[in-house]
Amino acid sequence: MTDHTSGCHQDHSTPSKAPGCHQAAVTESGHTPSCHGTGKGRPDFLLWGSLGSVTLLYLATVFTPGALASANWLTVLGTTVHELVNTIWWGILIGMLMVAALAKVPREFVIAVLGRKAGLRGIIRATLGGVLLDLCSHGILMVAAKLYERGATAGQVIAFLVASPWNSFSLTIVLVALVGLKWTLLFIGFSLVIAVIAGLVFDGLVTRGTLPANPNRLDLPESFRFWPAAAAGLKATRFNSTFFKELTISGITGSRMVLRWILFGVLLAGLVRAFVDTASFQTYFGPSLMGLGLTVLVATIIEVCSEGSTPIAADLLTRAGAPGNSFAFLMTGVSTDYTEIMILRDTTKSWKFALFLPLVTLPQVLVIAWLMNIA
C-alpha cells in the first residue's frame, strides 16, 4: 500500500482514537507504553538472555555435544532446545513475514476483512481465517498480536488465536493420518465451536466494560470500498529496495514482543523435560476424570509446539484410548499456554484480558473432552 496510508507509523486515525505502534496512549501514570513492552533505552533482558541461552545451547548441541555430556539434564536441555528450534523456526519466520506484511496494510483493510462491527459475523470470519492460515502456534501469536494492533476486536483476536494453532492445513493432514478422518473432523469442529463462543464472550465482556476495548479500533466510513481502495493502493506502491528494507525492519521489530516469550518458552520446555519424566502420561492418562485432569496439567506445564502436540495427542487416542484427553491436550496448549497469556498481556496491556483466555476457554475444553471420553 502507499506510504501515506500504511504502516504503524502513519495511520489516518488520530492518536486519541486509535494510537499506532509508536503513538500509544499515555497511561495514567504518565508513561507512554511501548508496543514491544520495554521502556525506551532499557535493555530487554528477557529477549536477549533467552536468545543468547538458546543460541549457545543450540550451537553446543550441533558442534560440541561433548561439552553438555557432563550432566544428563544439560544434555536433555540442549537436545530439547535443538529439536524445538528445528521444529518452530519456519513458523516463526513466516509469522515475522506476516507481521511485516500486516504492518504495511492500512488498518481500514484489516477491519474491512474481519468485519466493521463486533458480532457473530466478524467472529466467524476471524475463526475461519485462523483455520486457513497455515502457521504453527508460535507463528500465529505474532499475527494475532498484529491484528489487535491493526484494530481487530477482542473477540476476533481470541477467535483467531483459539482456532489457529493446530488447525492448519498441513497439520490437519498429519492428524488424519494419525487418528483418522472421523476424529480429525470432530476435533476441528469442536475447536471452531470453542473459538466462536470464546470470541462472542470476549466481545460481550468488552461491551459490558469488564474487559478493556481495543484502543486501536477504527470505525470505517460507509463509503469505504475494499477492492477499489486496494487496487489504488497497490498501483501506487513502489516495490523497491526501500520498501523491502522497511518490510524487513517491520518484521523484526514487530515480532520482538512475541519472540521473547517463544525463546523463553523453549528454554522452560527444555528444563521441564530435563527434570520431569513426560513419557508416562501417554500410558497412564486414560479416559477418566483423573486422566483428563492430569493431561490438562501436563499440557499446561509443558510448552509443546503444535507440531509436537499432534503426535502426542494421537498417542493419547490410539494408545491410551482417551479421545477426550487427546482433544484436551491439543486445546489446552491454546487455552492455558503461558506464552500466549503473557503475549496477550503485553499486547493489550491488561492482565485481566490475558487471564480471561483460560477462564473462558478451558471449561469448554474440559466439558467437550469429558463427553468424548464417555461417548
C-alpha positions as semicolon CSV with decimal commas, in nm:
position;residue;x (nm);y (nm);z (nm)
1;M;0,000;0,000;0,000
2;T;0,106;0,357;-0,038
3;D;0,326;0,513;0,223
4;H;0,068;0,773;0,317
5;T;-0,183;0,508;0,424
6;S;0,022;0,225;0,567
7;G;0,245;0,116;0,846
8;C;0,216;0,161;1,220
9;H;0,396;0,495;1,187
10;Q;0,143;0,655;0,955
11;D;-0,225;0,595;1,023
12;H;-0,515;0,812;0,916
13;S;-0,668;0,779;1,260
14;T;-0,582;1,029;1,527
15;P;-0,372;0,922;1,825
16;S;-0,659;0,989;2,063
17;K;-0,885;0,742;1,883
18;A;-0,651;0,474;1,761
19;P;-0,291;0,507;1,868
20;G;-0,040;0,347;1,638
21;C;0,256;0,137;1,729
22;H;0,460;0,435;1,841
23;Q;0,167;0,660;1,924
24;A;0,040;0,471;2,223
25;A;-0,197;0,644;2,457
26;V;-0,036;0,790;2,768
27;T;-0,121;0,587;3,074
28;E;-0,250;0,725;3,400
29;S;0,100;0,708;3,542
30;G;0,218;0,941;3,270
31;H;0,428;0,688;3,084
32;T;0,382;0,602;2,721
33;P;0,370;0,226;2,679
34;S;0,572;0,071;2,402
35;C;0,422;-0,181;2,164
36;H;0,723;-0,400;2,235
37;G;0,676;-0,400;2,607
38;T;1,004;-0,240;2,715
39;G;1,085;0,115;2,804
40;K;1,291;0,328;2,571
41;G;1,661;0,282;2,636
42;R;1,607;-0,012;2,872
43;P;1,762;-0,343;2,757
44;D;1,518;-0,627;2,701
45;F;1,689;-0,873;2,935
46;L;1,431;-1,148;2,877
47;L;1,471;-1,132;2,499
48;W;1,849;-1,111;2,487
49;G;1,902;-1,353;2,775
50;S;1,672;-1,613;2,619
51;L;1,817;-1,558;2,271
52;G;2,172;-1,593;2,400
53;S;2,094;-1,907;2,600
54;V;1,905;-2,073;2,315
55;T;2,181;-1,987;2,068
56;L;2,458;-2,123;2,292
57;L;2,271;-2,446;2,367
58;Y;2,180;-2,497;2,001
59;L;2,535;-2,441;1,876
60;A;2,682;-2,656;2,153
61;T;2,447;-2,942;2,061
62;V;2,541;-2,917;1,692
63;F;2,917;-2,860;1,711
64;T;3,035;-2,968;2,058
65;P;2,782;-3,215;2,203
66;G;3,050;-3,348;2,437
67;A;3,050;-3,016;2,620
68;L;2,700;-3,092;2,750
69;A;2,775;-3,451;2,849
70;S;2,897;-3,354;3,195
71;A;2,538;-3,366;3,321
72;N;2,244;-3,565;3,186
73;W;1,998;-3,281;3,244
74;L;2,220;-3,046;3,044
75;T;2,224;-3,294;2,755
76;V;1,845;-3,318;2,762
77;L;1,816;-2,940;2,781
78;G;2,044;-2,890;2,481
79;T;1,873;-3,164;2,280
80;T;1,528;-3,021;2,355
81;V;1,633;-2,671;2,251
82;H;1,784;-2,810;1,932
83;E;1,469;-3,009;1,846
84;L;1,227;-2,726;1,923
85;V;1,425;-2,469;1,725
86;N;1,439;-2,704;1,427
87;T;1,062;-2,755;1,459
88;I;0,942;-2,398;1,502
89;W;1,188;-2,186;1,304
90;W;0,978;-2,190;0,986
91;G;0,664;-2,091;1,176
92;I;0,846;-1,803;1,340
93;L;0,991;-1,689;1,007
94;I;0,653;-1,697;0,832
95;G;0,498;-1,524;1,132
96;M;0,754;-1,244;1,105
97;L;0,677;-1,209;0,734
98;M;0,306;-1,190;0,812
99;V;0,369;-0,927;1,078
100;A;0,575;-0,724;0,831
101;A;0,304;-0,751;0,567
102;L;0,029;-0,653;0,812
103;A;0,232;-0,352;0,920
104;K;0,214;-0,229;0,559
105;V;-0,161;-0,285;0,534
106;P;-0,373;0,010;0,647
107;R;-0,599;-0,070;0,939
108;E;-0,904;0,011;0,728
109;F;-0,840;-0,301;0,519
110;V;-0,798;-0,529;0,822
111;I;-1,127;-0,407;0,966
112;A;-1,298;-0,447;0,628
113;V;-1,187;-0,811;0,603
114;L;-1,275;-0,905;0,962
115;G;-1,595;-0,702;0,970
116;R;-1,691;-0,347;1,053
117;K;-1,862;-0,429;1,381
118;A;-1,825;-0,668;1,670
119;G;-2,058;-0,965;1,646
120;L;-2,103;-1,316;1,512
121;R;-2,013;-1,239;1,150
122;G;-1,676;-1,087;1,241
123;I;-1,606;-1,371;1,486
124;I;-1,676;-1,634;1,221
125;R;-1,452;-1,453;0,970
126;A;-1,169;-1,441;1,222
127;T;-1,220;-1,807;1,313
128;L;-1,209;-1,923;0,951
129;G;-0,906;-1,704;0,891
130;G;-0,729;-1,875;1,179
131;V;-0,811;-2,220;1,043
132;L;-0,698;-2,139;0,689
133;L;-0,370;-1,973;0,789
134;D;-0,107;-2,247;0,780
135;L;0,110;-2,149;1,077
136;C;0,225;-2,321;1,395
137;S;0,119;-2,194;1,737
138;H;0,429;-1,979;1,772
139;G;0,395;-1,807;1,436
140;I;0,024;-1,744;1,487
141;L;0,090;-1,547;1,806
142;M;0,272;-1,279;1,609
143;V;-0,014;-1,244;1,365
144;A;-0,277;-1,229;1,641
145;A;-0,085;-0,953;1,821
146;K;-0,056;-0,757;1,497
147;L;-0,428;-0,799;1,426
148;Y;-0,505;-0,640;1,763
149;E;-0,273;-0,353;1,679
150;R;-0,443;-0,318;1,341
151;G;-0,782;-0,273;1,511
152;A;-0,949;-0,616;1,536
153;T;-1,196;-0,656;1,822
154;A;-1,107;-0,855;2,132
155;G;-1,343;-1,132;2,024
156;Q;-1,193;-1,153;1,676
157;V;-0,840;-1,180;1,810
158;I;-0,937;-1,453;2,059
159;A;-1,137;-1,648;1,798
160;F;-0,846;-1,625;1,555
161;L;-0,600;-1,737;1,822
162;V;-0,806;-2,028;1,955
163;A;-0,891;-2,163;1,607
164;S;-0,543;-2,134;1,463
165;P;-0,260;-2,328;1,628
166;W;-0,314;-2,690;1,521
167;N;-0,593;-2,643;1,266
168;S;-0,355;-2,552;0,985
169;F;-0,390;-2,746;0,661
170;S;-0,059;-2,930;0,690
171;L;-0,117;-3,042;1,049
172;T;-0,474;-3,146;0,964
173;I;-0,336;-3,386;0,703
174;V;-0,092;-3,523;0,961
175;L;-0,370;-3,567;1,216
176;V;-0,588;-3,753;0,962
177;A;-0,301;-3,994;0,903
178;L;-0,252;-4,044;1,278
179;V;-0,607;-4,072;1,415
180;G;-0,834;-4,098;1,110
181;L;-1,075;-3,864;0,934
182;K;-1,364;-3,902;1,183
183;W;-1,173;-3,790;1,491
184;T;-0,993;-3,517;1,296
185;L;-1,321;-3,365;1,180
186;L;-1,465;-3,389;1,532
187;F;-1,160;-3,217;1,681
188;I;-1,173;-2,938;1,423
189;G;-1,548;-2,892;1,459
190;F;-1,538;-2,866;1,838
191;S;-1,239;-2,631;1,830
192;L;-1,431;-2,400;1,595
193;V;-1,726;-2,403;1,834
194;I;-1,499;-2,308;2,124
195;A;-1,335;-2,032;1,919
196;V;-1,669;-1,876;1,818
197;I;-1,815;-1,896;2,170
198;A;-1,498;-1,753;2,324
199;G;-1,496;-1,469;2,072
200;L;-1,858;-1,380;2,145
201;V;-1,794;-1,392;2,521
202;F;-1,491;-1,163;2,492
203;D;-1,681;-0,909;2,281
204;G;-1,965;-0,924;2,534
205;L;-1,724;-0,863;2,823
206;V;-1,581;-0,563;2,639
207;T;-1,931;-0,425;2,578
208;R;-2,011;-0,459;2,949
209;G;-1,687;-0,286;3,044
210;T;-1,541;-0,592;3,218
211;L;-1,251;-0,603;2,972
212;P;-1,083;-0,306;2,802
213;A;-1,178;-0,224;2,446
214;N;-0,912;-0,221;2,176
215;P;-0,775;0,138;2,168
216;N;-0,670;0,079;1,807
217;R;-1,029;0,022;1,692
218;L;-1,125;0,212;1,378
219;D;-1,476;0,281;1,250
220;L;-1,489;0,265;0,871
221;P;-1,686;0,523;0,674
222;E;-1,984;0,378;0,492
223;S;-1,831;0,492;0,161
224;F;-1,521;0,272;0,205
225;R;-1,492;0,009;-0,067
226;F;-1,229;-0,260;-0,020
227;W;-1,138;-0,364;-0,376
228;P;-1,117;-0,020;-0,537
229;A;-0,911;0,108;-0,243
230;A;-0,685;-0,197;-0,255
231;A;-0,628;-0,162;-0,629
232;A;-0,541;0,205;-0,591
233;G;-0,303;0,130;-0,305
234;L;-0,121;-0,146;-0,493
235;K;-0,090;0,070;-0,802
236;A;0,073;0,348;-0,600
237;T;0,312;0,116;-0,413
238;R;0,674;0,109;-0,525
239;F;0,827;-0,233;-0,468
240;N;1,184;-0,110;-0,448
241;S;1,476;-0,168;-0,212
242;T;1,340;0,086;0,036
243;F;1,008;-0,097;0,051
244;F;1,170;-0,434;0,126
245;K;1,411;-0,280;0,376
246;E;1,118;-0,130;0,566
247;L;0,938;-0,464;0,541
248;T;1,232;-0,646;0,698
249;I;1,268;-0,394;0,979
250;S;0,894;-0,405;1,050
251;G;0,901;-0,785;1,071
252;I;1,191;-0,789;1,316
253;T;1,081;-0,507;1,542
254;G;0,714;-0,606;1,534
255;S;0,798;-0,961;1,641
256;R;1,024;-0,882;1,935
257;M;0,745;-0,892;2,192
258;V;0,644;-1,242;2,081
259;L;0,997;-1,371;2,025
260;R;1,099;-1,304;2,385
261;W;0,827;-1,536;2,515
262;I;0,880;-1,801;2,246
263;L;1,251;-1,823;2,325
264;F;1,182;-1,824;2,697
265;G;0,925;-2,100;2,639
266;V;1,183;-2,307;2,453
267;L;1,419;-2,282;2,750
268;L;1,145;-2,365;3,000
269;A;1,031;-2,664;2,795
270;G;1,388;-2,791;2,793
271;L;1,418;-2,754;3,171
272;V;1,088;-2,933;3,230
273;R;1,188;-3,222;3,005
274;A;1,526;-3,236;3,174
275;F;1,382;-3,274;3,524
276;V;1,031;-3,422;3,466
277;D;0,955;-3,759;3,306
278;T;0,697;-3,681;3,037
279;A;0,673;-4,026;2,875
280;S;0,449;-4,188;3,138
281;F;0,147;-3,973;3,067
282;Q;0,097;-4,148;2,733
283;T;0,035;-4,475;2,920
284;Y;-0,131;-4,372;3,246
285;F;-0,351;-4,082;3,139
286;G;-0,656;-4,284;3,042
287;P;-1,018;-4,178;2,974
288;S;-1,105;-4,092;3,336
289;L;-1,157;-3,766;3,520
290;M;-0,817;-3,811;3,683
291;G;-0,655;-3,887;3,348
292;L;-0,821;-3,584;3,191
293;G;-0,710;-3,362;3,478
294;L;-0,352;-3,487;3,460
295;T;-0,348;-3,443;3,083
296;V;-0,456;-3,081;3,117
297;L;-0,198;-3,026;3,393
298;V;0,087;-3,171;3,186
299;A;-0,018;-2,982;2,873
300;T;-0,027;-2,662;3,077
301;I;0,319;-2,712;3,227
302;I;0,498;-2,842;2,920
303;E;0,548;-2,599;2,632
304;V;0,468;-2,804;2,321
305;C;0,459;-2,656;1,973
306;S;0,165;-2,753;1,755
307;E;0,387;-2,985;1,550
308;G;0,495;-3,160;1,869
309;S;0,148;-3,177;2,023
310;T;-0,010;-3,356;1,726
311;P;0,175;-3,693;1,754
312;I;0,146;-3,686;2,134
313;A;-0,228;-3,625;2,107
314;A;-0,253;-3,913;1,860
315;D;-0,084;-4,146;2,112
316;L;-0,335;-4,042;2,378
317;L;-0,615;-4,151;2,147
318;T;-0,469;-4,466;1,995
319;R;-0,259;-4,599;2,286
320;A;-0,439;-4,466;2,593
321;G;-0,785;-4,496;2,438
322;A;-0,878;-4,145;2,551
323;P;-1,004;-3,929;2,262
324;G;-1,114;-3,658;2,502
325;N;-0,767;-3,638;2,652
326;S;-0,627;-3,616;2,301
327;F;-0,855;-3,320;2,222
328;A;-0,781;-3,158;2,559
329;F;-0,407;-3,189;2,503
330;L;-0,435;-3,009;2,170
331;M;-0,664;-2,736;2,301
332;T;-0,503;-2,682;2,641
333;G;-0,191;-2,567;2,465
334;V;-0,407;-2,282;2,335
335;S;-0,616;-2,217;2,645
336;T;-0,357;-2,224;2,921
337;D;-0,024;-2,174;2,748
338;Y;0,174;-1,916;2,948
339;T;0,338;-1,785;2,630
340;E;0,002;-1,686;2,484
341;I;-0,114;-1,541;2,815
342;M;0,198;-1,326;2,851
343;I;0,180;-1,209;2,489
344;L;-0,187;-1,117;2,528
345;R;-0,095;-0,924;2,840
346;D;0,183;-0,738;2,659
347;T;-0,037;-0,673;2,356
348;T;-0,345;-0,549;2,542
349;K;-0,163;-0,404;2,847
350;S;-0,418;-0,589;3,062
351;W;-0,366;-0,888;3,293
352;K;-0,743;-0,930;3,317
353;F;-0,774;-0,965;2,939
354;A;-0,497;-1,226;2,928
355;L;-0,627;-1,434;3,220
356;F;-0,978;-1,445;3,077
357;L;-0,841;-1,664;2,794
358;P;-0,818;-1,978;3,015
359;L;-1,123;-1,872;3,219
360;V;-1,342;-1,866;2,908
361;T;-1,194;-2,149;2,701
362;L;-1,076;-2,414;2,949
363;P;-1,423;-2,503;3,090
364;Q;-1,547;-2,559;2,736
365;V;-1,248;-2,782;2,659
366;L;-1,300;-2,990;2,973
367;V;-1,672;-3,045;2,912
368;I;-1,622;-3,148;2,549
369;A;-1,326;-3,371;2,635
370;W;-1,522;-3,546;2,911
371;L;-1,815;-3,610;2,675
372;M;-1,574;-3,753;2,418
373;N;-1,428;-3,992;2,674
374;I;-1,763;-4,129;2,790
375;A;-1,927;-4,143;2,447
